[in-house]
Amino acid sequence: MENTQTTDISPLQIRLAKAALNMSNPALSEATGLHKNTINSAEKEGGSASKSTLRALRQFFEVRGVIFVPSNGGPEGVRFAAPLKDRGPSIQGD
């Protein structure tokens, strides 16, 4: 399901994806294996996230049904690939 165009996701999209899944930074850190400071940097405007960090975050969110919507002349954002009931186990059940 990974977007093959680019692994780049914006800090805003990271924050939106976290909110969509109702995840805190500590929970995301534990689930992805990324350090809390790495996540903080990735979601901070002007932060310095590496390509591998962005790739890991994107893959984590996409596996859980988050689709990253590019700006394409409008606001960038996120949405779910399927209705909530069809997305499988919740974060707590992963």
N, CA and C atoms as a LAMMPS dump frame, in Angstrom:
ITEM: TIMESTEP
0
ITEM: NUMBER OF ATOMS
282
ITEM: BOX BOUNDS ff ff ff
-5.0000000000000000e+02 5.0000000000000000e+02
-5.0000000000000000e+02 5.0000000000000000e+02
-5.0000000000000000e+02 5.0000000000000000e+02
ITEM: ATOMS id mol type element x y z
1 1 1 N 0.815 -1.187 0
2 1 2 C 0 0 0
3 1 3 C 0.863 1.256 0
4 2 1 N 2.188 1.106 0.116
5 2 2 C 3.054 2.276 0.191
6 2 3 C 2.999 3.083 -1.096
7 3 1 N 2.983 4.389 -0.944
8 3 2 C 2.998 5.303 -2.075
9 3 3 C 4.391 5.251 -2.68
10 4 1 N 4.502 4.813 -3.928
11 4 2 C 5.81 4.673 -4.546
12 4 3 C 6.337 5.988 -5.106
13 5 1 N 5.515 7.042 -5.146
14 5 2 C 5.973 8.336 -5.639
15 5 3 C 7.051 8.917 -4.743
16 6 1 N 6.823 8.905 -3.448
17 6 2 C 7.749 9.522 -2.513
18 6 3 C 7.523 8.974 -1.118
19 7 1 N 8.569 9.005 -0.316
20 7 2 C 8.407 8.615 1.08
21 7 3 C 8.171 9.84 1.942
22 8 1 N 8.28 11.041 1.356
23 8 2 C 8.121 12.263 2.141
24 8 3 C 6.687 12.452 2.598
25 9 1 N 6.573 12.694 3.865
26 9 2 C 5.312 13.125 4.449
27 9 3 C 5.657 14.34 5.289
28 10 1 N 4.705 15.231 5.415
29 10 2 C 4.975 16.48 6.114
30 10 3 C 4.76 16.326 7.619
31 11 1 N 5.334 17.242 8.386
32 11 2 C 5.065 17.238 9.829
33 11 3 C 3.563 17.316 10.13
34 12 1 N 2.832 18.136 9.365
35 12 2 C 1.387 18.229 9.554
36 12 3 C 0.723 16.873 9.334
37 13 1 N 1.103 16.172 8.282
38 13 2 C 0.507 14.873 7.988
39 13 3 C 0.822 13.853 9.087
40 14 1 N 2.008 13.932 9.665
41 14 2 C 2.346 13.029 10.768
42 14 3 C 1.425 13.302 11.955
43 15 1 N 1.244 14.57 12.284
44 15 2 C 0.36 14.93 13.398
45 15 3 C -1.081 14.503 13.111
46 16 1 N -1.53 14.711 11.868
47 16 2 C -2.896 14.309 11.496
48 16 3 C -3.079 12.792 11.565
49 17 1 N -2.089 12.05 11.102
50 17 2 C -2.167 10.586 11.131
51 17 3 C -2.195 10.082 12.569
52 18 1 N -1.378 10.677 13.43
53 18 2 C -1.398 10.309 14.849
54 18 3 C -2.774 10.572 15.447
55 19 1 N -3.333 11.741 15.151
56 19 2 C -4.651 12.091 15.679
57 19 3 C -5.723 11.144 15.14
58 20 1 N -5.63 10.797 13.863
59 20 2 C -6.62 9.897 13.261
60 20 3 C -6.624 8.534 13.947
61 21 1 N -5.456 8.102 14.393
62 21 2 C -5.351 6.815 15.085
63 21 3 C -5.388 6.961 16.599
64 22 1 N -5.59 8.212 17.065
65 22 2 C -5.652 8.508 18.494
66 22 3 C -4.406 8.005 19.217
67 23 1 N -3.232 8.348 18.674
68 23 2 C -1.968 7.885 19.238
69 23 3 C -1.171 9.038 19.827
70 24 1 N -0.576 8.791 20.967
71 24 2 C 0.346 9.74 21.585
72 24 3 C 1.757 9.454 21.072
73 25 1 N 2.677 10.373 21.321
74 25 2 C 4.069 10.125 20.93
75 25 3 C 4.662 8.916 21.639
76 26 1 N 4.433 8.75 22.953
77 26 2 C 4.967 7.542 23.59
78 26 3 C 4.406 6.247 22.976
79 27 1 N 3.112 6.241 22.649
80 27 2 C 2.516 5.046 22.037
81 27 3 C 3.09 4.802 20.645
82 28 1 N 3.258 5.866 19.869
83 28 2 C 3.839 5.727 18.525
84 28 3 C 5.283 5.269 18.612
85 29 1 N 6.013 5.798 19.569
86 29 2 C 7.403 5.394 19.776
87 29 3 C 7.495 3.906 20.092
88 30 1 N 6.652 3.459 20.99
89 30 2 C 6.659 2.047 21.364
90 30 3 C 6.257 1.156 20.188
91 31 1 N 5.265 1.584 19.437
92 31 2 C 4.76 0.775 18.319
93 31 3 C 5.726 0.702 17.142
94 32 1 N 6.486 1.782 16.915
95 32 2 C 7.381 1.821 15.757
96 32 3 C 8.825 1.488 16.088
97 33 1 N 9.187 1.608 17.356
98 33 2 C 10.58 1.413 17.736
99 33 3 C 11.425 2.659 17.532
100 34 1 N 10.797 3.756 17.113
101 34 2 C 11.511 5.023 16.939
102 34 3 C 11.563 5.75 18.279
103 35 1 N 12.659 6.419 18.543
104 35 2 C 12.795 7.165 19.791
105 35 3 C 11.81 8.332 19.814
106 36 1 N 11.337 8.695 21.005
107 36 2 C 10.388 9.815 21.147
108 36 3 C 10.939 11.102 20.542
109 37 1 N 12.226 11.359 20.734
110 37 2 C 12.83 12.579 20.184
111 37 3 C 12.828 12.566 18.657
112 38 1 N 12.99 11.391 18.07
113 38 2 C 12.947 11.258 16.612
114 38 3 C 11.558 11.604 16.097
115 39 1 N 10.531 11.124 16.779
116 39 2 C 9.153 11.427 16.385
117 39 3 C 8.864 12.911 16.586
118 40 1 N 9.299 13.463 17.718
119 40 2 C 9.11 14.891 17.974
120 40 3 C 9.717 15.729 16.861
121 41 1 N 10.917 15.371 16.433
122 41 2 C 11.597 16.105 15.371
123 41 3 C 10.863 15.969 14.044
124 42 1 N 10.347 14.772 13.756
125 42 2 C 9.661 14.513 12.491
126 42 3 C 8.364 15.304 12.373
127 43 1 N 7.682 15.529 13.495
128 43 2 C 6.397 16.218 13.422
129 43 3 C 6.502 17.711 13.7
130 44 1 N 7.702 18.192 13.911
131 44 2 C 7.917 19.62 14.162
132 44 3 C 8.202 20.333 12.843
133 45 1 N 7.473 21.416 12.572
134 45 2 C 7.725 22.204 11.362
135 45 3 C 9.177 22.66 11.395
136 46 1 N 9.909 22.434 10.32
137 46 2 C 11.327 22.788 10.26
138 46 3 C 12.216 21.742 10.902
139 47 1 N 11.638 20.612 11.318
140 47 2 C 12.418 19.538 11.922
141 47 3 C 13.308 18.865 10.886
142 48 1 N 14.136 17.963 11.364
143 48 2 C 15.106 17.332 10.465
144 48 3 C 14.977 15.815 10.509
145 49 1 N 13.886 15.313 9.986
146 49 2 C 13.67 13.866 9.956
147 49 3 C 14.394 13.249 8.77
148 50 1 N 14.986 12.093 8.993
149 50 2 C 15.674 11.384 7.912
150 50 3 C 14.654 10.685 7.014
151 51 1 N 15.101 10.345 5.816
152 51 2 C 14.234 9.605 4.876
153 51 3 C 13.798 8.285 5.493
154 52 1 N 14.703 7.612 6.228
155 52 2 C 14.343 6.317 6.817
156 52 3 C 13.279 6.482 7.905
157 53 1 N 13.332 7.573 8.664
158 53 2 C 12.306 7.848 9.668
159 53 3 C 10.963 8.102 9.002
160 54 1 N 10.962 8.939 7.971
161 54 2 C 9.718 9.228 7.248
162 54 3 C 9.151 7.974 6.612
163 55 1 N 10.02 7.136 6.07
164 55 2 C 9.583 5.879 5.455
165 55 3 C 8.948 4.969 6.506
166 56 1 N 9.582 4.86 7.675
167 56 2 C 9.056 4.001 8.743
168 56 3 C 7.703 4.499 9.237
169 57 1 N 7.576 5.812 9.423
170 57 2 C 6.308 6.376 9.878
171 57 3 C 5.218 6.183 8.831
172 58 1 N 5.561 6.467 7.584
173 58 2 C 4.581 6.314 6.506
174 58 3 C 4.091 4.871 6.427
175 59 1 N 5.01 3.926 6.475
176 59 2 C 4.629 2.519 6.395
177 59 3 C 3.756 2.128 7.589
178 60 1 N 4.115 2.563 8.779
179 60 2 C 3.329 2.264 9.964
180 60 3 C 1.886 2.75 9.804
181 61 1 N 1.744 4.005 9.392
182 61 2 C 0.402 4.582 9.254
183 61 3 C -0.374 3.945 8.104
184 62 1 N 0.279 3.693 6.985
185 62 2 C -0.428 3.13 5.829
186 62 3 C -0.931 1.715 6.103
187 63 1 N -0.163 0.93 6.839
188 63 2 C -0.606 -0.421 7.186
189 63 3 C -1.89 -0.364 8.009
190 64 1 N -2.075 0.733 8.732
191 64 2 C -3.259 0.908 9.562
192 64 3 C -4.375 1.657 8.847
193 65 1 N -4.243 1.812 7.54
194 65 2 C -5.322 2.367 6.734
195 65 3 C -5.271 3.855 6.478
196 66 1 N -4.19 4.53 6.875
197 66 2 C -4.074 5.967 6.634
198 66 3 C -3.52 6.193 5.233
199 67 1 N -4.161 7.054 4.483
200 67 2 C -3.685 7.456 3.155
201 67 3 C -3.236 8.903 3.254
202 68 1 N -2.04 9.18 2.736
203 68 2 C -1.503 10.535 2.744
204 68 3 C -1.908 11.238 1.457
205 69 1 N -2.594 12.363 1.612
206 69 2 C -3.116 13.12 0.484
207 69 3 C -2.17 14.287 0.211
208 70 1 N -1.56 14.32 -1
209 70 2 C -0.66 15.434 -1.322
210 70 3 C -1.429 16.733 -1.515
211 71 1 N -0.712 17.835 -1.517
212 71 2 C -1.385 19.136 -1.629
213 71 3 C -2.063 19.323 -2.981
214 72 1 N -1.412 19.056 -4.083
215 72 2 C -2.026 19.165 -5.415
216 72 3 C -2.934 20.385 -5.573
217 73 1 N -2.487 21.508 -5.094
218 73 2 C -3.274 22.731 -5.223
219 73 3 C -4.231 22.993 -4.08
220 74 1 N -4.447 22.019 -3.242
221 74 2 C -5.309 22.173 -2.071
222 74 3 C -4.515 21.828 -0.831
223 75 1 N -5.165 21.764 0.3
224 75 2 C -4.427 21.431 1.52
225 75 3 C -4.015 19.961 1.547
226 76 1 N -2.805 19.707 2.042
227 76 2 C -2.38 18.315 2.224
228 76 3 C -3.123 17.756 3.425
229 77 1 N -3.19 16.445 3.507
230 77 2 C -3.905 15.861 4.625
231 77 3 C -3.759 14.359 4.665
232 78 1 N -4.673 13.729 5.381
233 78 2 C -4.733 12.271 5.486
234 78 3 C -6.195 11.855 5.441
235 79 1 N -6.424 10.609 5.109
236 79 2 C -7.757 10.022 5.186
237 79 3 C -7.581 8.532 5.377
238 80 1 N -8.676 7.839 5.699
239 80 2 C -8.629 6.395 5.856
240 80 3 C -8.968 5.718 4.538
241 81 1 N -8.318 4.594 4.299
242 81 2 C -8.555 3.814 3.087
243 81 3 C -9.906 3.108 3.144
244 82 1 N -10.351 2.727 4.33
245 82 2 C -11.602 1.988 4.488
246 82 3 C -12.309 2.489 5.739
247 83 1 N -13.594 2.239 5.836
248 83 2 C -14.303 2.609 7.058
249 83 3 C -13.66 1.963 8.281
250 84 1 N -13.78 2.61 9.413
251 84 2 C -13.168 2.157 10.659
252 84 3 C -13.449 0.696 10.951
253 85 1 N -14.675 0.243 10.754
254 85 2 C -15.042 -1.139 11.088
255 85 3 C -14.307 -2.162 10.224
256 86 1 N -13.785 -1.749 9.06
257 86 2 C -13.118 -2.673 8.155
258 86 3 C -11.596 -2.643 8.269
259 87 1 N -11.05 -1.892 9.23
260 87 2 C -9.604 -1.725 9.293
261 87 3 C -8.898 -2.764 10.135
262 88 1 N -9.574 -3.701 10.695
263 88 2 C -8.915 -4.738 11.478
264 88 3 C -8.709 -4.32 12.917
265 89 1 N -7.705 -4.933 13.587
266 89 2 C -7.511 -4.707 15.026
267 89 3 C -7.163 -3.253 15.331
268 90 1 N -7.581 -2.824 16.51
269 90 2 C -7.23 -1.48 16.949
270 90 3 C -5.756 -1.443 17.321
271 91 1 N -5.248 -0.259 17.59
272 91 2 C -3.846 -0.084 17.953
273 91 3 C -3.517 -0.915 19.188
274 92 1 N -4.417 -0.939 20.164
275 92 2 C -4.162 -1.703 21.372
276 92 3 C -4.066 -3.202 21.066
277 93 1 N -4.7 -3.663 19.998
278 93 2 C -4.693 -5.086 19.658
279 93 3 C -3.552 -5.493 18.755
280 94 1 N -2.74 -4.527 18.302
281 94 2 C -1.626 -4.857 17.392
282 94 3 C -0.536 -5.621 18.109
